[in-house]
Amino acid sequence: MAKGILDEQAIRRALTRIAHEIIERNKGVENCILVGIKTRGIYLAQRLAERIKQIEGETIEVGEVDITLYRDDLTLKTKSQDPEIKGTDIAVDINDKKVILIDDVLYTGRTVRAALDALIDLGRPSQIQLAVLIDRGHRELPIRPDFVGKNVPTSKNEIVEARLREIDQTDEVVIKQKTSL
């Protein structure tokens, strides 16, 4: 059984607040780019770009990064589980830019580490910031978000799912128990 953490309105409010915080921390959005981690991070990045345009009247570039080949568990997968590569798409040069990396749920930090590796392979940003919709704790790596929609204390036998209308036909964040095999 899933317990709701955020509904559509709460997600919208959290993203609006994060957009304001990004603008404030960076004194505008000049030389900034939003980069969403596939899959759900890209949709959150697009929504943040819309909010920033509404607030600042300026367009901010949006890119997407695929971390598939940078995952540290790639070698643990069997041959029958070949990774599905979705591709990285960042249309602008990230050198000397402030890159704001966007993800849905921050857990161990391993996804963000992989995204950092992918970004560094593309160039040398002046700064990389991290924005997440949900920070659920249990970090395995020294990674801390700069912008958080909601901190949600969880146990390791819980799963936090962010569902977005672009792929899940609904906007909500839920917690559910891991099912044992």
C-alpha positions as CSV (number, residue, x, y, z in Angstrom):
1,M,0.0,0.0,0.0
2,A,1.4,3.4,-1.0
3,K,1.2,6.5,1.2
4,G,1.0,9.9,-0.5
5,I,3.7,12.4,0.3
6,L,3.1,15.1,-2.3
7,D,0.1,15.6,-4.5
8,E,0.0,17.7,-7.8
9,Q,-0.4,21.0,-6.0
10,A,2.4,20.3,-3.5
11,I,4.8,19.3,-6.4
12,R,3.9,22.6,-8.2
13,R,4.6,24.6,-5.0
14,A,7.9,22.8,-4.3
15,L,9.1,23.5,-7.9
16,T,8.1,27.1,-7.7
17,R,10.0,27.5,-4.4
18,I,13.1,25.7,-6.0
19,A,12.9,28.0,-9.0
20,H,12.9,31.1,-6.7
21,E,15.9,29.6,-4.8
22,I,17.8,29.0,-8.0
23,I,17.3,32.5,-9.1
24,E,18.2,34.0,-5.7
25,R,21.3,31.8,-5.2
26,N,22.6,32.6,-8.7
27,K,21.5,36.3,-8.8
28,G,19.4,35.5,-11.9
29,V,19.9,32.8,-14.4
30,E,22.7,34.3,-16.6
31,N,25.3,31.6,-17.5
32,C,23.0,28.9,-15.9
33,I,21.8,25.7,-17.5
34,L,19.3,23.1,-16.1
35,V,20.3,19.5,-16.7
36,G,17.8,16.8,-15.9
37,I,18.9,13.3,-15.1
38,K,16.9,10.9,-17.2
39,T,14.2,10.0,-16.9
40,R,12.1,12.0,-14.5
41,G,14.7,14.6,-13.8
42,I,14.4,16.0,-17.4
43,Y,10.7,16.7,-16.9
44,L,11.3,18.4,-13.6
45,A,14.0,20.5,-15.3
46,Q,11.6,21.5,-18.0
47,R,9.0,22.5,-15.4
48,L,11.6,24.5,-13.5
49,A,12.6,26.3,-16.7
50,E,8.9,27.3,-17.3
51,R,8.7,28.6,-13.7
52,I,11.9,30.6,-14.1
53,K,10.7,32.1,-17.3
54,Q,7.4,33.1,-15.6
55,I,9.3,34.6,-12.6
56,E,12.4,36.2,-14.3
57,G,11.1,36.7,-17.9
58,E,14.3,34.9,-19.1
59,T,14.7,31.6,-20.8
60,I,17.1,29.1,-19.3
61,E,18.7,26.3,-21.3
62,V,17.6,22.8,-20.5
63,G,19.6,19.7,-21.2
64,E,19.4,16.0,-20.3
65,V,22.0,13.6,-19.2
66,D,21.8,9.8,-19.4
67,I,23.9,8.1,-16.7
68,T,23.5,4.5,-17.9
69,L,27.1,4.0,-18.9
70,Y,28.4,5.8,-15.8
71,R,26.6,3.6,-13.2
72,D,28.8,1.8,-10.8
73,D,26.6,-1.3,-10.8
74,L,26.9,-1.7,-14.6
75,T,29.4,-4.5,-14.3
76,L,27.1,-6.3,-11.9
77,K,24.4,-6.7,-14.6
78,T,24.3,-10.0,-16.5
79,K,24.7,-10.1,-20.3
80,S,20.9,-10.5,-20.7
81,Q,20.4,-7.2,-19.0
82,D,22.2,-4.9,-21.5
83,P,21.8,-1.3,-20.5
84,E,19.3,0.8,-22.5
85,I,21.2,3.9,-23.6
86,K,18.9,6.9,-24.0
87,G,21.5,9.5,-24.8
88,T,22.7,12.7,-23.4
89,D,21.4,15.9,-25.0
90,I,22.8,19.2,-23.9
91,A,22.6,21.7,-26.8
92,V,25.0,24.3,-25.3
93,D,28.6,24.3,-24.2
94,I,28.7,23.7,-20.4
95,N,32.3,25.1,-20.0
96,D,32.3,28.0,-17.5
97,K,28.5,27.7,-17.0
98,K,26.6,27.1,-13.7
99,V,25.0,23.7,-14.2
100,I,22.0,22.9,-12.0
101,L,21.6,19.1,-12.0
102,I,18.0,18.1,-11.5
103,D,16.7,14.7,-10.2
104,D,13.5,13.4,-8.7
105,V,14.6,11.4,-5.6
106,L,18.0,11.6,-3.9
107,Y,18.8,8.4,-2.0
108,T,22.3,6.9,-1.9
109,G,23.9,9.6,-4.1
110,R,25.2,7.1,-6.7
111,T,22.9,8.4,-9.5
112,V,24.2,11.9,-8.9
113,R,27.8,10.7,-8.8
114,A,27.2,9.1,-12.2
115,A,25.7,12.3,-13.5
116,L,28.6,14.3,-12.3
117,D,31.0,12.0,-14.2
118,A,28.9,12.3,-17.3
119,L,28.9,16.1,-17.0
120,I,32.6,16.3,-16.5
121,D,33.1,14.3,-19.7
122,L,31.3,17.0,-21.5
123,G,33.2,20.0,-20.2
124,R,34.3,22.0,-17.2
125,P,31.4,23.9,-15.7
126,S,32.2,26.8,-13.3
127,Q,29.9,25.2,-10.8
128,I,27.5,22.3,-10.4
129,Q,24.5,22.6,-8.1
130,L,22.0,19.9,-7.3
131,A,18.2,20.3,-7.1
132,V,16.0,17.3,-6.1
133,L,12.2,17.1,-5.6
134,I,12.7,14.6,-2.7
135,D,15.7,14.0,-0.4
136,R,15.1,10.7,1.5
137,G,18.4,10.4,3.2
138,H,20.5,7.2,3.5
139,R,23.5,8.6,1.6
140,E,26.4,6.3,0.7
141,L,28.4,9.1,-0.9
142,P,29.2,12.6,0.3
143,I,26.6,14.3,-1.8
144,R,24.3,17.1,-0.6
145,P,21.6,18.8,-2.6
146,D,21.6,22.6,-2.9
147,F,17.8,22.8,-3.5
148,V,15.2,20.4,-2.0
149,G,11.5,20.2,-2.6
150,K,10.9,18.1,0.5
151,N,13.0,16.1,3.0
152,V,11.3,12.8,3.7
153,P,12.8,10.5,6.4
154,T,12.5,6.9,5.2
155,S,13.7,3.4,6.2
156,K,15.7,1.3,3.9
157,N,12.8,-1.1,3.3
158,E,10.7,1.7,1.8
159,I,10.6,2.9,-1.8
160,V,9.9,6.5,-2.7
161,E,8.3,6.9,-6.1
162,A,8.0,10.2,-7.9
163,R,5.3,9.9,-10.5
164,L,5.1,12.6,-13.2
165,R,2.2,13.2,-15.6
166,E,4.6,13.2,-18.6
167,I,5.2,9.5,-18.2
168,D,3.0,8.3,-15.4
169,Q,-0.2,10.2,-16.2
170,T,-0.3,11.6,-12.7
171,D,1.7,14.0,-10.5
172,E,2.4,12.5,-7.0
173,V,5.1,11.2,-4.8
174,V,4.4,8.1,-2.7
175,I,6.2,5.9,-0.2
176,K,5.6,2.2,-0.3
177,Q,7.1,-0.9,1.4
178,K,9.6,-3.0,-0.6
179,T,8.1,-6.3,-1.4
180,S,10.2,-9.3,-0.5
181,L,10.9,-11.9,-3.1
